[in-house]
Amino acid sequence: MYDIAIVGAGINGASVAYEFASVNKKVVIFDMQGVASGGSGAAGAFISPKFSKAGELKELIHDAFVYSMEFYEKNFPKLLTKAQLLHIAKDEIDSEILKYYKVHTTLELKTPSDEVLNSLTPHAKAQEHISLDAGVVNAQAMCKAMCENARFVNEKIESLEYDDGMWVINETYSAKNVVLATGAYEQIIKEPYIKLRGVWGHRIDIKTTTENPYSVHQNVSISPSSDGVLAIGATHNVHYHPQTATESYDLNEGRAELLEKASRTINLEDVEVIKDYTGLRSGSFDYMPIVGSLVMSGETIMASGNRLRVKKPNVEEFSYYPNLYMINGNGGYGFVLAPYLAKMLKEYILSGKKISDRVSPARFFARWVKKR
Ligand SMILES: Cc1cc2nc3c(=O)[nH]c(=O)nc-3n(C[C@H](O)[C@H](O)[C@H](O)COP(=O)(O)OP(=O)(O)OC[C@H]3O[C@@H](n4cnc5c(N)ncnc54)[C@H](O)[C@@H]3O)c2cc1C
């Protein structure tokens, strides 16, 4: 029997596998397509803070950014490229946000070099910008490295049964704890209050004679170049979904859009697209990630009835699936949030350290039940 079984080997599942294997737990991780085959395989995997004025999500991502930069540098230094980030405002609203951010952030701000500023298009150069130390990770290699001390099984998980104090998975494997890290794909445990939205993204690796030493973000994210190759990525298409689309995604159109948007920011010369990556990233409906125990909606309603209709129902009174957890909904910050959330989940499972109600799945149950 495994101490923990994880379904989904994207950055969320891989981070959980790493946390548990690091404390000598017996870990199995399943993926129906392979490690980093979903949104994580497509990601540009920039490690950056969220530039906004205020709010819980900004604060959470700030803490995760500081934590994850240190985490990747300490544990996987070869898979992290530390690079200065130059974030350029897209429009007036963005510009106001950056001005506010600069005055209020505790992060150390940098002045971009003249060389980098001169490589921008005149329009981009005229916009408000901010620069600080950040990084980019090698998305696929990072997920693989994090899964190294776990057993990986290439299998789609279709059944989960709780029997006699353990979870039986696909009628074959058994584990004390199960973590669902299935991204924007169909959920295995169908609870009506859990809703995720998948946003389609496309990243290209290009060969170019343009040297780009920084990560440059404006309409798309452009990575620093290495050996004449750089990555351009964006999650931009909210309408396309691979499981419901009637036509396949047009790669050429996507490439053209990414290149056109990148060329509004930097002058790219002698471009040759050498690789495409596409995938869905999953976000929650309040944009905060989802991590923690899953509420059993039917049982909770039966047991608590009208007590659930108060303004702030007591989450301690809800009925939860035994030893079943979820980590998901990281939006465009999967590589920033995952190590931080996985540590949180490990401390909750192994030591009972409470997870904030603002990120636990129970918040969605409380809202859903009131609307019924
Ligand atoms: C183009 C693009 C660019 C991005 N850029 C960045 C960036 O710069 N920085 C950043 O931090 N984030 C970025 N993101 C977001 C980031 O990629 C996601 O937040 C992150 O990948 C989510 O990871 P995950 O593990 O939750 O999901 P996924 O990576 O989608 O993993 C879920 C896995 O679960 C598996 N699975 C699902 N159901 C089952 C089942 N029943 N049985 C077995 N396996 C199953 C799937 O095969 C999949 O591999 C980007 C995303 C995209 C698409």
The ligand as a Tripos MOL2 file, in Angstrom:
@<TRIPOS>MOLECULE
LIG
   53    58     1     0     0
SMALL
NO_CHARGES

@<TRIPOS>ATOM
      1 C1          0.8540   28.2770  -22.8220 C.3       1 LIG1
      2 C2          0.8940   28.3250  -21.3270 C.ar      1 LIG1
      3 C3          1.7990   29.1750  -20.6910 C.ar      1 LIG1
      4 C4          1.8570   29.2230  -19.2960 C.ar      1 LIG1
      5 N1          2.8110   29.9930  -18.7080 N.ar      1 LIG1
      6 C5          2.9890   29.9470  -17.3630 C.ar      1 LIG1
      7 C6          4.0610   30.6470  -16.7530 C.ar      1 LIG1
      8 O1          4.8410   31.3210  -17.4080 O.2       1 LIG1
      9 N2          4.2080   30.5560  -15.3960 N.ar      1 LIG1
     10 C7          3.3680   29.8020  -14.6180 C.ar      1 LIG1
     11 O2          3.5710   29.7320  -13.4080 O.2       1 LIG1
     12 N3          2.3220   29.1310  -15.1750 N.ar      1 LIG1
     13 C8          2.1120   29.1940  -16.5140 C.ar      1 LIG1
     14 N4          1.0710   28.5330  -17.1050 N.ar      1 LIG1
     15 C9          0.0790   27.8980  -16.2300 C.3       1 LIG1
     16 C10         0.5550   26.5570  -15.7330 C.3       1 LIG1
     17 O3          1.0230   25.8210  -16.8180 O.3       1 LIG1
     18 C11        -0.5890   25.8120  -15.0570 C.3       1 LIG1
     19 O4         -1.0820   26.5690  -13.9730 O.3       1 LIG1
     20 C12        -0.1090   24.4720  -14.5280 C.3       1 LIG1
     21 O5          0.4590   23.7380  -15.5870 O.3       1 LIG1
     22 C13        -1.2220   23.6870  -13.9060 C.3       1 LIG1
     23 O6         -0.6550   22.4660  -13.4980 O.3       1 LIG1
     24 P1         -1.5540   21.2510  -13.0390 P.3       1 LIG1
     25 O7         -0.6090   20.2410  -12.5030 O.co2     1 LIG1
     26 O8         -2.6650   21.7340  -12.1620 O.co2     1 LIG1
     27 O9         -2.2900   20.7560  -14.3750 O.3       1 LIG1
     28 P2         -1.7290   19.9650  -15.6960 P.3       1 LIG1
     29 O10        -0.3450   20.3260  -16.0030 O.co2     1 LIG1
     30 O11        -2.7470   20.1670  -16.7370 O.co2     1 LIG1
     31 O12        -1.7060   18.4690  -15.1820 O.3       1 LIG1
     32 C14        -2.8470   17.6790  -15.0130 C.3       1 LIG1
     33 C15        -2.4690   16.2660  -15.4460 C.3       1 LIG1
     34 O13        -3.4920   15.3870  -15.0070 O.3       1 LIG1
     35 C16        -3.5760   14.3520  -15.9430 C.3       1 LIG1
     36 N5         -4.8920   13.7130  -15.7420 N.ar      1 LIG1
     37 C17        -6.1150   14.3110  -15.7650 C.ar      1 LIG1
     38 N6         -7.0810   13.4230  -15.4850 N.ar      1 LIG1
     39 C18        -6.4600   12.2310  -15.2840 C.ar      1 LIG1
     40 C19        -6.9280   10.9070  -14.9720 C.ar      1 LIG1
     41 N7         -8.2320   10.6420  -14.7950 N.pl3     1 LIG1
     42 N8         -6.0170    9.9120  -14.8440 N.ar      1 LIG1
     43 C20        -4.6820   10.1630  -15.0250 C.ar      1 LIG1
     44 N9         -4.1950   11.3760  -15.3330 N.ar      1 LIG1
     45 C21        -5.0740   12.4050  -15.4510 C.ar      1 LIG1
     46 C22        -3.4050   15.0310  -17.2870 C.3       1 LIG1
     47 O14        -2.9450   14.1230  -18.2830 O.3       1 LIG1
     48 C23        -2.3580   16.1010  -16.9550 C.3       1 LIG1
     49 O15        -1.0330   15.7000  -17.2790 O.3       1 LIG1
     50 C24         0.9630   28.4510  -18.4960 C.ar      1 LIG1
     51 C25         0.0420   27.6070  -19.1210 C.ar      1 LIG1
     52 C26         0.0100   27.5240  -20.5150 C.ar      1 LIG1
     53 C27        -0.9640   26.5790  -21.1270 C.3       1 LIG1
@<TRIPOS>BOND
     1     1     2 1
     2     2     3 ar
     3     2    52 ar
     4     3     4 ar
     5     4     5 ar
     6     4    50 ar
     7     5     6 ar
     8     6     7 ar
     9     6    13 1
    10     7     8 2
    11     7     9 ar
    12     9    10 ar
    13    10    11 2
    14    10    12 ar
    15    12    13 ar
    16    13    14 ar
    17    14    15 1
    18    14    50 ar
    19    15    16 1
    20    16    17 1
    21    16    18 1
    22    18    19 1
    23    18    20 1
    24    20    21 1
    25    20    22 1
    26    22    23 1
    27    23    24 1
    28    24    25 2
    29    24    26 1
    30    24    27 1
    31    27    28 1
    32    28    29 2
    33    28    30 1
    34    28    31 1
    35    31    32 1
    36    32    33 1
    37    33    34 1
    38    33    48 1
    39    34    35 1
    40    35    36 1
    41    35    46 1
    42    36    37 ar
    43    36    45 ar
    44    37    38 ar
    45    38    39 ar
    46    39    40 ar
    47    39    45 ar
    48    40    41 1
    49    40    42 ar
    50    42    43 ar
    51    43    44 ar
    52    44    45 ar
    53    46    47 1
    54    46    48 1
    55    48    49 1
    56    50    51 ar
    57    51    52 ar
    58    52    53 1
@<TRIPOS>SUBSTRUCTURE
     1 LIG1         1 GROUP 0 **** ****
